[in-house]
């Protein structure tokens, strides 16, 4: 009985085919393939099924799916793969060490996570805080009003002002000994050094103001002649062309003989 083997290989080799007797042991299949296909590597190959590795002591007939028709050849598909060298191990210990590092870095901040409805947990926490703040607002306002009322009552007791509320009179009578009443009393300041310094400051200011007024008066008396001189200088500056034209006209009108006599004399 003949068994047809269809062997799938790895790149760059194609799919191989081999016809062998069914009583051939699996240990002899690989040498037969290498004999038929010399381009295959001579070592570092393993032969097995797609479902796993076979026992090398079994026969090829053990791979048949059924044995009803003994005269018909059988077709068996196998896989030829290269052997891979194993590592040194220790992968499990590396995983355990990495797990320990990951567990030590756990955090309780889950604000960026979302709930089942899609909202972030940080948004939900902020909404809860806002609701609590709004609920406690009347209590805060009442405490603030009580503090202002107590402050106002203490100020009224210090100034000796009668409170208009009927219940405040009893509290005022009870707390009258706590703060002294300052209204209706006269106080005298007996600080000679302060009085002297204040008087010196007043005298200095008066003298500075009077000297400033005197300077202003002197300046006002000397201002008019200066202004007149400035006006004359402005007039001379404004009409320089007229003076130049007048001088030229005089020179043209004078006779040349008189000028020569004047030079000879």
Secondary structure, DSSP 4 states (H G I P E B T S, - for coil): -EEEEEEE--TT---EEEEEETT-BGGGHHHHHHHH-TTS-SSSEEEEETTEEPPTTSBGGGG-S--S-SSSPEEEEEEEEE--------HHHHHHHHHHHHHHT-----TT-B-TTS-BHHHHHHHHHHHHHHHTHHHHHHHHHHHHHHHHHHHHHHHTPPPSSHHHHHHHHHTTTTS---TT-------HHHHHHHHHHHHHHHHHHHHHHHHHHHHHHHHHHHHHHHHHHHHHHHTHHHHHHHHHHHHHHS-HHHHHHHHH-
